[in-house]
């Protein structure tokens, strides 16, 4: 005799709730079960970005420590290219520390500046060309799942870091683009914890963009008033 009882199937709402719970559990596990060095890396990374948003010189020693830890983690995981890339960031941060102190003159801090459109196009063209070349090389020489995506993240991160140590406000929209691509990439790979970390960096990038733009306007207004007072 056949049973006419309907087999229970979870509703779309139940499935969505279960997925959200799984994602939250993955994020919690990542925060609580990560190795001590990974947790140090997370704290240093977030602290460094927060300090950079505030335009504090402490962002540089914290950033130097962060990339040193990241290099060690990448090297231990045999991601040698990523480890060497941290060396590039280390040199840039050391230069930025010197540049912010050396060129501020008598002002309390080095002013925030913005690029003209030709310079913006130049940075974009250079980062795009590096992305295409690097992506093509990866596609031909290794088994990277998404070689052009990885090349984009690395190439535009380099451009953003250069703009940041030069104290150009354009560094923040570039970081926004990098973080958006990274979030999408890690989310599609079911790496919820890593996507969560980049979501934090995305929020901080928007905060940095807003804060540096506000500071730049305030500095421009103050400079205009000073010139008017001198000429009066």
N, C-alpha and C positions, 0 to 999 in steps of 0.2 A: 504494500500500500504506500503510495507516494504521499509525502508530506507537502501540504500546501502552505506551510509557514514560510514567510518571506525571510530570506537571509539578510541579517542586519549589515548595512554598509555605512561607514562613517560619512557624514555630510561634508560638504565643502568647507563649512565653518569649522567642523571638528578637525578636518585635515589641516586647515590653516592654523588653528590653535596649536595643534601638535607640532607643526613646523616651527612656529614661533618659539614654543617651549624648547625645541631641540636647538634652535639657534642661540637662545639665551643660555642654555646649559653649556653649549660649546664655548661661548664667550666667557662664561664663568670659569669653566675648566681651564681655559687659556690663561686667565688672570691668576688663578690660584695654584695651578700645577706646573707653571713654567719653571724652568731652571733659574736659579738665582741670577745668573749672568743675563738671561733673557729679561728678567724683571728689572734689573739695573739698566739694561738697554732701553726699556720702555720708559722708565722714570727719567733718565737723562734726555731721551728724545723729546718727550713732552715738555720737560722743563726748559730745554734749549729753545724750542719754538716759542713758548710763552715769553721767555726773556727777550727773544728777537722781536716779538710783537711789541714789547715795551721799549725796544731800542736800547736795551741795557748791554753794556760791554761784557757783563757776565755771561751773555749768550755765547761768547766765543770760547772761553775755557770749558764751559759745559758742553758745547758742541764738539770741541776737540776730543773730550773724553768720550762722548757718545760715538763718534765715528771710529775711535780706537777700539771700543768694545764691539761695534758692528763688524769691523774688519776681522777681529778675532773670531767672532761667531761664524762669519762667512767662510773664513779659512778652515775652521774646524769642520764645517759642513762640505768642504771641497768646492765651494763656489769661488774659485780663485779670481775670476774676472770681477765679481762683485766686491771681493776683498780689496783688489787693487783700486777699484773705483773709490773706495773709502779713503785711500791715500790721496787721490785728487781732491776730495772734499776737505781733507785735513790741511793740505797746502792752502786751499782757498780760504778756509777759516782763519788760518794763521795770518795770511795776507790781509783779510778783512779786519782783523783785530788791529794790526798795524795801521791800516788805512784809516779807520775810524778815529784813531788817536792822533795820528800824524797830521791829518788834513782838516781837523776841525778848527784850527787856528785859535782865536780868542773866544770863539763861541762855546757854549756849554756842551754842545755835541755837533757831530757832522750833520749838516742838513739833509733832509730827505729830498731827492730830486726825481724828475721824470725824464724819460727819453723823448726825443723827437720821433716822428714817424719813420724817417729813414733808418734810424738806429733800431727801432722796434722791428722793422721789416728785416733788417740785417740779422738780428738775433733769431727771429723766427725762421728765416731761410737757412741759417747755419744749423740750427737744431733739427730742422726737417731733413736737410741733406745728410746729417749724421745719422738720423733715424733710418733713412732709406738705405744708406751704405751699411750700417751696422746690422740692420734687419736682414739685408741680402746676404751678408757674410754668415750670420747665424743660420739662415735657412740652408746655406750650402755646406756648412762645416759642422753643425751639431744638430741635435734632435729636439731643439726647443719647440714647445707646443705652439707658442705664438711669438715667433721671433720679432716681428715688427712691433707688437705691443710692448715687449720687454725693451726693445731698442728705444721706443718712444719714451717710456718711463725714465730710462737712464739718460737719454740725450737731453730731454727737457728739464730733468732734475739738475743736470750740469748747468744749463742756461739759467735756471732759476737761482742756483747757488751763486753764480757769477754776479747776477743782478742784485742779489741780496747783499753780498759783501761790498758792492759798490754803492749801496743804499739807494737803489732805484726802486720806486714804488711798484714798477711793473713785475718785480719778482713774485708778488703775491698772486696775481691772476695766473701766472705760469704754474705756481704750486697748486692752485685750484684745479687746473686742467690735469696735472699729473695725478693728483689725488683722486679725481673723478675716474680717470682711466684705471688706476690701481684698484679702486673699490669695485668697479665693474668686473675687472679681471679676476680678483680673488673671490668675489661673490659667485661668479660663474663656475669657479673651480671648487665650490663648496668649502671655502676656507673662511668661514664666518668670523673667526677671531681676528684674522689678519685684515679682513675688510673693515671690521669694527675699529681697529687701530687707525687705519687710513681715514675713516670717517671722523675720528677725533682730529687728525691733522687737517682735514678739509675744513672743519669748523674753525680751527685756529688760523687757517689761511685766510678765510673770510674776515676774521677778526683783525688779522694783521693788515689786510688790504684797507679796511675801514680806518684803523688807527693811524697808519702811515699817511693815508690821504688826508685825514683830518690834521695831522701834524704838519704836513707840507703846506696846507692852506694857511695854517696859523703862522708858520715861519714866513711865508710870503707876505702876509698882512703886516707882520712885525717889521720886516725889511722895508716895506713901502712906507710905513709910518716913520721909521728912522730916517729914510732919505728925505721925506717931507720936512721933518724937524730940522735936519741939517741945512736944507736949502731955504728954510724960512728966515 
